[in-house]
Amino acid sequence: MAIIPGIEIDAQVSIGIVRPGDKLVIAVARPLDMDERDEMRTETERAVPGVEAVIIQADALVVYRT
């Protein structure tokens, strides 16, 4: 994945399967401007084809799959 200038990534990841058609929710701890958000989403979707990236500001997430 590309390095995005000005964005520090501290990832806490659990292993799971991401399938085409899934939404990948990415929580960031600080507000991003529109350009930063768009660049992060574009780079993520390029790295994981067929998956829609959703960027939100949050300290934690609860994830479920239907």
PADRENSE-545094 format. One record per residue (C-alpha): x negated, z, y negated; residue in three letters. Coordinates in nm, 4 decimals. Each point is the difference from the previous one (the first is absolute). Layout:
MARSE        X        Z        Y residuo
MARSE        X        Z        Y     ala
...
//
This chain:
MARSE        X        Z        Y residuo
MARSE   0.0000   0.0000   0.0000     met
MARSE  -0.1202  -0.0718  -0.3508     ala
MARSE  -0.1251   0.2714  -0.2295     ile
MARSE   0.2251   0.0326  -0.3023     ile
MARSE  -0.1940   0.1099  -0.3106     pro
MARSE   0.1268   0.3230  -0.1542     gly
MARSE   0.1973   0.1109   0.3051     ile
MARSE  -0.1440   0.2697   0.2227     glu
MARSE   0.1504   0.0106   0.3474     ile
MARSE   0.0151   0.3230   0.2007     asp
MARSE   0.1775  -0.1069   0.3165     ala
MARSE   0.1635   0.2347   0.2488     gln
MARSE   0.0989  -0.2290   0.2815     val
MARSE   0.1657   0.0448   0.3349     ser
MARSE  -0.0215  -0.2791   0.2529     ile
MARSE   0.3129  -0.2044   0.0416     gly
MARSE   0.1105  -0.3534   0.0605     ile
MARSE   0.0978  -0.2086  -0.2991     val
MARSE   0.2061  -0.3032   0.0918     arg
MARSE   0.0900  -0.3095  -0.2024     pro
MARSE   0.3153   0.0804  -0.1947     gly
MARSE  -0.0953   0.3686  -0.0471     asp
MARSE  -0.0308   0.1619  -0.3415     lys
MARSE  -0.3267   0.1847  -0.0527     leu
MARSE   0.0562   0.2842  -0.2476     val
MARSE  -0.3145   0.1011  -0.1876     ile
MARSE   0.0067   0.3223  -0.2027     ala
MARSE  -0.2419   0.0370  -0.2893     val
MARSE  -0.0695   0.3281  -0.1783     ala
MARSE  -0.0162  -0.1381  -0.3531     arg
MARSE   0.2125  -0.2456  -0.1941     pro
MARSE  -0.1145  -0.3616   0.0248     leu
MARSE   0.0582  -0.2603  -0.2649     asp
MARSE   0.1823  -0.3168   0.1050     met
MARSE  -0.3218  -0.2004   0.0446     asp
MARSE  -0.1588   0.2664   0.2238     glu
MARSE   0.3176   0.0285   0.2078     arg
MARSE   0.0330  -0.3763   0.0388     asp
MARSE  -0.3649  -0.0377   0.0972     glu
MARSE   0.0226   0.2795   0.2587     met
MARSE   0.3167  -0.1513   0.1477     arg
MARSE  -0.1490  -0.3511   0.0093     thr
MARSE  -0.3219   0.1136   0.1681     glu
MARSE   0.1896   0.2102   0.2555     thr
MARSE   0.2380  -0.2839   0.0884     glu
MARSE  -0.2961  -0.2370   0.0333     arg
MARSE  -0.1730   0.2443   0.2378     ala
MARSE   0.3165   0.0589   0.2065     val
MARSE   0.1910  -0.3319   0.0141     pro
MARSE   0.3762   0.0182   0.0454     gly
MARSE   0.0215   0.3569  -0.1309     val
MARSE   0.1553   0.0889  -0.3366     glu
MARSE  -0.1976   0.2621  -0.1940     ala
MARSE   0.1898   0.2502  -0.2134     val
MARSE  -0.2079   0.2080  -0.2426     ile
MARSE   0.1409   0.3326  -0.1238     ile
MARSE  -0.1348   0.3030  -0.1820     gln
MARSE   0.0315   0.3042   0.2275     ala
MARSE  -0.1999   0.2888   0.1416     asp
MARSE   0.1455  -0.0348   0.3492     ala
MARSE   0.2195  -0.2248   0.2097     leu
MARSE   0.2336   0.0442   0.2919     val
MARSE  -0.0065  -0.3119   0.2170     val
MARSE   0.2513  -0.1154   0.2548     tyr
MARSE   0.0693  -0.3235   0.1827     arg
MARSE   0.3441  -0.1234   0.0970     thr
//
